[in-house]
Amino acid sequence: MSVTQSEPQTLSEVPFKVLDETLRQLRSTRNDIIRYGVWNTRNLTDEEFNHADDRKLLGYFRQDLLETRFLSKGRKIDLIQLWHWFDDQMTGTEPMLINGEEHFVNVHDKDLEKVRKRISEIQSFLPTLRGDDLEAFKRVKYKLRRTVLRLTYDLHHLFKRLEKYRKNFGGPMAPRADRIPLEAAVEIPEPPPIDEHDHDVE
């Protein structure tokens, strides 16, 4: 196998074959996150969230963020591990395998950084979720929910931007036989705009 080391690039600058593989893997990662990583809290309305039992909400967050389903690998991992499966290739920590060749990329991109920031914020909440201190959870539950919802928005924006870049190259995406298809999650509706101002409900 040959190794191609890349200089720092934005997603708009990477070669077509790298963009194509990045988009394919991001789609799968995004689908796993949105279907199984943020499902419960993403689908609760504000009113439902405000009136839900805190013990039940804690269970929802634990199920979503600590037991995310990694469908293509057939196991449950936490959300951070799932994201790093994709992002380690963007930072050159792990090679991206394209047609039997290893490509080490080094992506510096503003929209990717937004998603990384959300993932890092969610990671800071995981010790609380792994514990059983309900009072500690109550103090962070609104901020955690906002972060989760913003993650879905940032993922959607990043994915749509990559799709736009790819359309500029032209041509359909090639099929990937060794990935498990997620037919039910291929089309995920755009999330509503998110108020970036913090309004905690105490």
N, C-alpha and C positions, 0 to 999 in steps of 0.2 A: 504494500500500500504506500502511496505517496502522501506526504504531509505538506500542506500549503499553509503557511503562516500569513495571516492578514494584518495589515496595519489598522489602527483604529478607524472605524467607519460608522456612518449612520446607516440606518436601514434603507435609506434611499440610494445609498452608494454601493451596497453589496452586489456581487454578480448575480445574474438571474438564477443560476442553479442554487445558490445559497438562499436567495429570497424565496424561491419556490419551496425549498425544504423547510425554511423557517416558518413560512405561512402554514404549511401542512402540519408541522408539529405544534405551532401555536393554536391552531384550530382544535386539535385533539386535547391539548392542555386546558384551553379555555372551556371546552365542553365538559371535561371532567370537573373543573373547578365550579362551573355554574350549575351543573346538574347534581353534583354530589359534594361540593365543598362549601357552598353557601346557600343551599337549597331552602332549608327551613326558614332562615332569617330573611332571605330575599323575598320569600313569598308571603310573609306576614305583612299586613297593612300596619300603618302607624298605630291605629286604634287597637288592633289585635295585640301588637307588641306591648303597648302601654298597659293593657289589662291582663296580660298573660301572667301566670304564676311564675315567679322567679326561678323556682327549682326546675320547672319545665323548660324555661328559656335557657338555663344553664345546660340542660341536656341537649337542647337543639344545637347550641354552639359547639358542645363537645362532639356531637355526631358530625356536624358539618366540618369543623376545622381540625379535629384530631383523628377522625376516621374517614377521611376523604377516600372515595373509591378511585383507584388507579386502574381503569378498565383494561388498558392495553397491556398491563403487567399482571393483571388478575389478583391484586391484593389491595388492602387498605393501608394507607399511610397518612401522615398529617399533611396539611395544605402546603407547608413550607417545603417538605420533601418533594411533593408533586411539582411545585414551581421550579425547584432547582434542577429537576430532571430536564426541563427545557432550558432554563437560564444558564446552567453551567456550560452549555454549548455557545451561548451568546458571549460569554466572558472568556472563552478559550480554556476553561478549566477542563472540559471534556471535548473531544473532537466531534465534529458533525460528519457523519458518514453519508456520502453521496456517491452512488454507483460504485461502491467498493473502495472509494478513496476517502481518506481522512482530511478534513478541512478544519483548521483552527481559525475561528473568527474572533474579532474583538470589536463588539458593537457598543458604541457610545451614542445613545439616542434619547431624546428628551421624553418621548412617550413611553419608551421602555423603562426609563428611570422612574416615571410616575408609578408604574406598576410595581417596580422594585420597592419603592417607598411604601406603598400600601402593604405589600407582603411583609416588609420589615415591621411596620406598625402592628400588623396582626400577630406577628411572632412575639411581640412584646406582651401580648395578652395571654399567650398560651400557658405560662405558669399559673395564672389565675384559673384558667379553665381546667388545668390538671389537678388543682387543689379542690378542697371541698368547703371553702370559706364563702358562704352565700352572701355575706355582707360585702366582702371584697368584690364579688361579681356584680352586686347591685350598683356599686360605685362606678363601674366601667361599662355596663351593658349598653348604654346609649352611644357612647363613643365607639365601642366595638362594632355596634350595628352600623353606624355611619361609615366606618372604615370598610366594612364588608361591602356595603352598597357602592361605595366609591371604587372599590376594587373591580366590581362588575362593570362599572361605567368606563374605567380606565382600560380594562381588557378589551371591551367592545371598541373603544376608540382606536386602540393600537391595531386590532385585527382589521378594522375597516381601512385604516391607513395603509397597511400592508397590501390589502386587496387592491387598493387604488394604484399602488406602485406596480403591482404585478400586471394589472390591466394595461399599464403603459408599455410593458414589454410585449403584451399580446400572447395569445395561445392559451389553451386550457391547461389546468393542473393535471399532471400525470397521476394515475392511480397508484396507491401504495398498498401492496397485497398483504404486508406483514403487520398492518395496523388494524385493530378491531374497529369496524365502522360504527359510528354512533348516529344512526339515521334519525333517531328521535331528537337529536340535539344539534343537528347540522345548522338549522336556522333558528337562531336565538334572537328574540325581539330586542330592539334597542331599549336600554333602560331609560327611565325618565331623567331629565336634568336633576342634578343634585345641588342643593343649597350648600355652598361651601362655608357658610357661617355656622358656628356651633350654637345649637339651642338645646341644651340638655333639659329633659323633663324630669324634675326631681319629685 
